[in-house]
Amino acid sequence: MISSPQWRRSIGSYTGNELRALKFRSMNEIDKAIDLIWSHADLRGLPRMTPDGITLIVPEEAVRYFTEAGFKFKVFLMANRDDIPPERLAELRRKYGM
């Protein structure tokens, strides 16, 4: 029997290499994906972030649940914050209010 995943407490406790950005076709699609998080026992407590309304950032091991549920999305790798030059990081923080 496969046990349920043990998600870490927050999205910030994952490195960029451990995260994936799932870009959905529409806000309607991401809303359905978020409904899955609330209704699927294995996804309860899943740390996540929705930076732009159509992208869902989740731990890499969660991607399969959305694929198995039939969602269509593009998967993007995340960068580690430590790998981004300070000037670029400051620019991104200003641009996205982080």
Stockholm file with secondary structure:
# STOCKHOLM 1.0

chainA/1-98         MISSPQWRRSIGSYTGNELRALKFRSMNEIDKAIDLIWSHADLRGLPRMTPDGITLIVPEEAVRYFTEAGFKFKVFLMANRDDIPPERLAELRRKYGM
#=GR chainA/1-98 SS CCCCCCCCSCGGGSCGGGEEEEEESSHHHHHHHHHHHHHCGGGTTCCCBCSSSSEEEEEGGGHHHHHHTTCCEEEEECCCGGGSCHHHHHHHHHHHTC
#=GC SS_cons        CCCCCCCCSCGGGSCGGGEEEEEESSHHHHHHHHHHHHHCGGGTTCCCBCSSSSEEEEEGGGHHHHHHTTCCEEEEECCCGGGSCHHHHHHHHHHHTC
//
